Amino acid sequence: MIMEIRVLDFSLGAAAGLALGVALVWLGSRVRTWLGKSEVGRLTAENRQLKRRLAEKDRHVSRMLAEAERLAAKLAQGKALESGQGGA
C-alpha cells in the first residue's frame, strides 16, 4: 500500500501551510503591538525608566558624598597642621 502524493495534493498542502504560517506571524505581530500599547506595557516601560533614573541619581549622590568626605578630610588635615604650627 504505497501512497502516492500527487502534485495537486502537495501544492494544496504547501499553500495551506504557507497561508497558516503567514497568518500566525501576522497574528503574533498584532498581539505584540497590542501588548506594547497596553497600560501594562506602558507601566513596565515607565518603571524601567524610573529605575534607570534612580540608579543614575544614586551614582551621583555617591560621587558627591565621596567628594564631600575627601574635602572634609583635607580640611581636617589643614586644621591639624595650622594648630600644630600655631602652638610651636
C-alpha positions in Angstrom: 0.0 0.0 0.0 2.2 2.8 -1.2 0.6 6.1 -1.1 1.2 8.5 -3.9 1.5 12.2 -3.2 0.1 13.8 -6.2 1.3 17.2 -7.3 -2.1 18.8 -6.7 -2.2 17.4 -3.1 1.3 18.5 -2.4 0.7 22.0 -3.8 -2.6 22.4 -1.8 -0.8 21.3 1.4 2.1 23.6 0.8 -0.2 26.5 0.0 -2.3 25.8 3.1 0.9 25.6 5.3 2.2 28.8 3.9 -1.1 30.6 4.5 -1.2 29.3 8.0 2.4 30.4 8.7 1.7 33.9 7.3 -1.5 34.1 9.4 0.3 33.1 12.6 3.1 35.5 12.0 0.6 38.3 11.4 -1.4 37.4 14.5 1.8 37.3 16.6 2.7 40.7 15.4 -0.7 42.1 16.2 -0.6 40.7 19.7 2.9 42.1 20.4 1.7 45.5 19.1 -1.4 45.4 21.3 0.6 44.4 24.4 3.1 47.2 23.7 0.3 49.8 23.7 -1.5 48.4 26.7 -1.4 50.0 30.1 0.7 47.2 31.5 3.3 47.7 28.7 3.4 51.4 29.3 3.8 51.0 33.1 6.5 48.4 32.6 8.4 50.9 30.4 7.9 53.7 32.9 9.1 51.5 35.7 12.2 50.6 33.8 12.9 54.3 33.1 12.4 55.3 36.7 14.7 52.5 37.9 17.4 53.8 35.5 17.0 57.4 36.6 17.1 56.3 40.3 20.4 54.4 39.6 21.8 57.5 37.9 20.9 59.7 40.9 22.3 57.1 43.3 25.6 57.2 41.5 25.6 61.0 41.5 24.9 61.1 45.3 27.6 58.6 45.9 30.1 60.7 43.9 29.1 63.9 45.8 29.4 62.1 49.2 32.8 60.8 48.3 33.9 64.3 47.3 32.5 65.8 50.5 34.3 63.2 52.6 37.5 63.9 50.7 37.2 67.7 51.2 36.4 67.2 54.9 39.5 65.0 55.4 41.6 67.6 53.5 40.1 70.4 55.7 40.7 68.4 58.9 44.3 67.8 57.8 44.8 71.5 57.1 43.3 72.4 60.5 45.6 69.9 62.3 48.6 71.5 60.5 47.6 75.0 61.5 47.1 74.1 65.1 50.4 72.3 65.2 52.3 75.3 63.8 50.4 77.9 65.9 51.3 76.2 69.2 55.0 75.9 68.3 
